[in-house]
């Protein structure tokens, strides 16, 4: 089991990750009785602006988080996608694993209800990290520092979440 985030890479091309995203998008949209409304490719594997873990982050919207119970069970488990139980607030996280021994993630699903503030926050951060060169550079430096100062994946993810919240607070004012 991984204790720290996977080693960062700097992408020259996003082609391989785009294909993985498209496979996941197709899977989610075409599941029988799918509750999925929209699927977005987000994060570092979508573009080449900053160093990233080799994990495809996917933002998924549903009408209600209660609707995703139907995703949890066997339909996504067959594709090595499992729910992460970490007490996320108003969000469900799922991950696709390369294998169930190392627990190396290859895809992460961030599942949110449609039309809520958290969805707009995700899309705002994604836009800033795609288009604002100063924020991109600051984020890249932050991620590298956070990686070296973290004792666990949870610690690293918590540091990133705090950074995103500070970024959003600056841009809301």
C-alpha positions in Angstrom: 0.0 0.0 0.0 1.3 3.4 -0.9 2.1 5.7 2.0 3.0 8.7 -0.1 1.7 10.2 -3.3 2.9 8.6 -6.5 6.0 10.2 -8.0 5.3 13.4 -9.9 5.7 13.6 -13.7 5.8 16.5 -16.1 3.7 15.8 -19.1 4.8 16.6 -22.6 1.5 15.2 -24.0 -1.8 14.3 -22.4 -2.8 11.8 -25.1 -2.4 8.7 -22.9 -4.4 10.2 -20.1 -7.0 11.6 -22.4 -7.8 8.0 -23.7 -8.1 6.8 -20.1 -10.5 9.7 -19.3 -12.6 8.9 -22.4 -12.8 5.2 -21.4 -14.0 6.2 -17.9 -16.4 8.8 -19.3 -17.9 6.3 -21.7 -18.2 3.7 -18.9 -20.0 6.2 -16.5 -22.4 7.6 -19.1 -23.4 4.2 -20.6 -23.9 2.2 -17.4 -27.4 0.8 -17.1 -29.6 3.2 -15.2 -26.7 5.6 -14.7 -27.2 8.5 -12.3 -24.3 10.4 -13.9 -25.2 13.8 -15.5 -21.8 15.2 -16.5 -18.2 14.0 -16.6 -15.2 16.4 -16.7 -11.5 15.7 -17.0 -9.8 17.8 -14.4 -6.3 18.1 -12.8 -2.8 17.7 -14.0 -3.3 14.9 -16.5 -5.7 17.1 -18.5 -3.0 19.6 -19.4 0.8 20.0 -19.2 1.0 23.1 -17.0 2.4 21.7 -13.8 3.9 18.5 -12.3 1.3 15.9 -11.5 0.7 12.4 -10.2 -0.1 10.0 -13.1 -3.7 9.7 -11.9 -6.7 10.8 -14.1 -9.0 13.0 -12.0 -12.6 13.0 -13.1 -15.3 15.3 -11.8 -18.7 13.6 -12.0 -22.0 15.2 -11.3 -25.2 13.4 -10.2 -28.6 14.7 -9.2 -28.2 13.4 -5.7 -25.3 11.7 -3.9 -27.8 9.1 -2.8 -28.1 8.0 -6.4 -24.5 6.8 -6.5 -25.2 3.7 -4.4 -26.1 2.0 -7.7 -22.6 2.8 -8.9 -20.8 1.4 -5.9 -21.8 -2.1 -6.2 -20.7 -4.6 -8.7 -21.0 -2.4 -11.8 -17.9 -0.3 -11.0 -16.1 -2.9 -9.0 -15.8 -5.0 -12.2 -13.7 -2.1 -13.5 -11.5 -2.0 -10.3 -13.2 1.2 -9.2 -14.0 1.3 -5.5 -15.5 3.8 -3.1 -13.0 5.5 -0.8 -14.3 5.8 2.8 -12.7 8.9 4.2 -15.6 11.0 5.5 -15.6 13.5 2.7 -18.1 16.3 3.2 -20.8 16.5 0.5 -18.7 14.6 -2.0 -18.0 10.9 -2.7 -14.6 9.8 -3.8 -14.0 6.6 -5.8 -10.7 5.3 -7.2 -9.7 2.9 -9.9 -6.7 0.9 -8.9 -4.0 -0.7 -11.0 -4.2 -3.7 -8.6 -5.5 -4.4 -5.2 -2.1 -5.2 -3.7 -0.2 -1.9 -4.2 -3.4 0.2 -4.3 -1.8 2.4 -6.8 -4.5 4.7 -8.2 -4.9 5.2 -11.9 -8.2 7.2 -11.8 -10.0 9.2 -9.1 -13.7 10.1 -9.3 -14.8 13.2 -7.5 -18.6 12.8 -7.4 -20.7 15.9 -6.5 -24.3 16.9 -6.7 -25.2 19.1 -9.6 -25.7 22.8 -9.0 -23.9 23.1 -5.7 -21.2 25.4 -4.6 -18.5 22.7 -4.4 -19.1 21.9 -8.1 -18.6 25.6 -9.0 -15.5 25.7 -6.8 -14.0 22.7 -8.6 -14.6 24.3 -12.0 -13.2 27.7 -10.8 -10.0 26.0 -9.6 -9.7 24.0 -12.8 -10.0 27.2 -14.9 -7.4 29.1 -12.8 -5.0 26.1 -13.0 -5.5 26.0 -16.8 -5.3 29.6 -17.7 -3.5 31.8 -15.0 0.3 31.4 -15.4 1.1 32.9 -12.0 -1.3 30.6 -10.2 0.0 27.6 -12.2 3.6 28.4 -11.2 2.7 28.9 -7.6 0.7 25.7 -7.5 3.6 23.7 -9.0 6.0 25.0 -6.4 3.4 24.3 -3.6 2.8 20.7 -4.8 6.5 19.9 -4.8 7.0 21.4 -1.3 3.9 19.6 0.0 5.1 16.3 -1.4 8.4 16.6 0.5 6.8 17.7 3.7 4.0 15.2 3.9 4.1 12.0 5.9 1.2 10.4 4.2 -1.1 10.7 1.2 -3.8 12.0 3.6 -1.5 14.7 4.8 -0.6 15.7 1.2 -4.3 15.7 0.1 -5.2 17.9 3.2 -2.5 20.4 2.3 -3.7 20.6 -1.3 -7.3 21.1 -0.1 -6.3 24.0 2.2 -4.3 25.5 -0.7 -7.4 25.3 -3.0 -9.6 26.8 -0.4 -7.2 29.8 0.0 -7.1 30.2 -3.7 -10.9 30.2 -3.9 -11.2 32.7 -1.0 -8.8 35.1 -2.9 -10.9 34.9 -6.0 -14.3 35.2 -4.4 -13.4 38.7 -3.1 
